[in-house]
Amino acid sequence: MTMTLTCILLSTLLGVGGQMLLKHGMSIMGAQSISASGIASVALRISTSPWVILGLAVYATGTFFWLVALSRVELSFAYPFASLSYVLILGASWMFLGEAVTLLRLAGVLAICIGVLIVSIS
């Protein structure tokens, strides 16, 4: 079970890291608009951004560990742990991106943590 939980934790951490890199890459590019005539240029900008490429690679590595975990436990057990990414994203977004953390968001994260705890002891 320790290997499974390690894989789930690695998957979650790498997923959060990947999302942070993706956000950084897209923030550097600024807001993107999609139109019928401009979709190719937007896709090209996104697909050639080093930060986006790195973010996708980190995220894909997390997916590898997630698949290993899924081979070992039931999905209904593993999936609630993936919700921990909400907690980590909230903290990382606050620390690294300067995003606001409201009391309502904190209450939501607390509810997620309680749910994960209940599932983990089942």
C-alpha positions in Angstrom: 0.0 0.0 0.0 2.9 2.4 0.7 4.0 2.1 -3.0 0.5 2.9 -4.1 0.2 6.0 -1.9 3.6 7.1 -3.0 2.5 6.9 -6.6 -0.7 8.8 -5.9 1.2 11.5 -4.0 3.8 11.8 -6.8 1.0 12.0 -9.4 -0.7 14.7 -7.4 2.5 16.7 -6.9 3.6 16.4 -10.5 0.1 17.3 -11.6 0.2 20.5 -9.5 3.7 21.3 -10.7 2.6 20.8 -14.3 -0.4 23.1 -13.9 1.7 25.8 -12.3 4.1 25.7 -15.2 1.3 25.7 -17.7 -0.2 28.8 -16.0 3.2 30.5 -16.0 3.6 29.9 -19.7 0.2 31.1 -20.5 0.6 34.2 -18.3 3.7 35.1 -20.2 1.8 34.9 -23.5 -1.2 36.9 -22.2 -4.8 36.3 -22.9 -5.5 34.3 -26.0 -8.5 34.7 -28.2 -9.8 32.0 -30.5 -11.4 32.8 -33.8 -11.9 30.7 -36.9 -9.1 32.5 -38.7 -6.7 32.7 -35.7 -6.9 29.3 -34.1 -3.8 28.0 -35.9 -1.6 30.8 -34.8 -2.8 30.5 -31.2 -2.2 26.7 -31.3 1.3 27.3 -32.7 2.1 29.9 -29.9 0.9 27.5 -27.2 2.6 24.4 -28.6 6.0 26.1 -29.0 6.1 27.8 -25.6 8.9 26.2 -23.5 6.9 26.7 -20.3 3.9 25.0 -21.8 6.0 22.1 -23.1 7.7 21.7 -19.7 4.4 21.9 -17.9 2.9 19.2 -20.2 6.0 17.0 -19.7 5.7 17.3 -15.9 2.0 16.6 -16.1 2.5 13.6 -18.3 5.0 12.2 -15.8 2.4 12.6 -13.1 0.0 10.7 -15.3 2.4 7.8 -15.4 2.5 7.5 -11.7 -1.3 7.8 -11.6 -1.7 4.9 -14.0 0.7 2.8 -11.9 -1.5 3.6 -8.8 -4.7 2.7 -10.7 -3.2 -0.7 -11.5 -2.9 -1.4 -7.8 -6.1 -0.1 -6.2 -9.7 0.6 -6.9 -10.5 3.9 -8.6 -13.0 4.8 -5.9 -10.2 4.6 -3.4 -7.5 6.5 -5.5 -9.6 9.2 -7.0 -10.4 11.2 -3.8 -6.7 11.5 -3.2 -6.5 13.3 -6.6 -8.7 16.0 -4.9 -5.7 16.9 -2.8 -4.5 18.8 -5.9 -7.1 21.4 -5.1 -5.5 22.0 -1.8 -2.0 22.2 -3.2 -3.1 24.4 -6.2 -4.7 26.8 -3.7 -1.5 27.1 -1.7 0.8 27.2 -4.7 -1.4 29.8 -6.5 -1.3 32.0 -3.4 2.4 31.6 -2.8 3.7 31.8 -6.3 1.1 33.6 -8.3 -0.2 36.0 -5.6 -3.8 34.8 -6.0 -6.3 35.7 -3.3 -7.4 33.0 -0.9 -10.8 33.8 0.6 -12.5 32.2 3.6 -15.0 30.5 1.3 -12.1 28.9 -0.7 -10.5 27.8 2.5 -13.7 26.2 3.7 -14.0 24.3 0.5 -10.5 23.0 0.8 -11.2 22.0 4.4 -14.2 20.0 3.2 -12.0 18.3 0.6 -9.5 17.4 3.2 -12.1 15.9 5.5 -13.5 13.9 2.5 -10.1 12.5 1.6 -9.5 11.6 5.3 -12.8 9.7 5.4 -12.0 7.8 2.2 -8.4 7.0 3.3 -9.6 5.3 6.5 -12.2 3.2 4.7 
